[in-house]
Amino acid sequence: MSTTSHAAGSEHDSQGHHGFSHPMPVWQLLAVFAALIVLTALTVFQSKFDLGNLEVWLSLFIATVKASLVILFFMHMIHDKPLNVIVFMGSFIFVALFLGFVLMDAHGYKDVVEPQEAPPAATTP
């Protein structure tokens, strides 16, 4: 019985599977971390400027890139099947696009959210 389990174990090792872990080099993780720090600094820097509707799109673009880095490297999606990566990242990008269009449209309804003052009532003599 022990030879059977040993043979199965050696077959497992010859296929090169490591279970669920995907070891990544430390330099790669540090590079992704540095990119996240730079993108966070860029987000803070761009918030100091009034860019109108472009500000929403730029903020969402930076947030989408940061989330994509986290998903691909720290959640090991980069080691998954390509179709899964395409579907997941595509849906994530569409969520960012939908959010951007909603936020741009909400800017046009400022008068509904902040009603204008009513004119003073006419006094009768």
Secondary structure, DSSP 8 states (H G I E B T S, - for coil): -HHHHHHHHHHHHHHT--TT-----HHHHHHHHHHHHHHHHHHHHHTTS--THHHHHHHHHHHHHHHHHIIIIIS-GGGS-HHHHHHHHHHHHHHHHHHHHHHHHHHTTHHHHS-----------
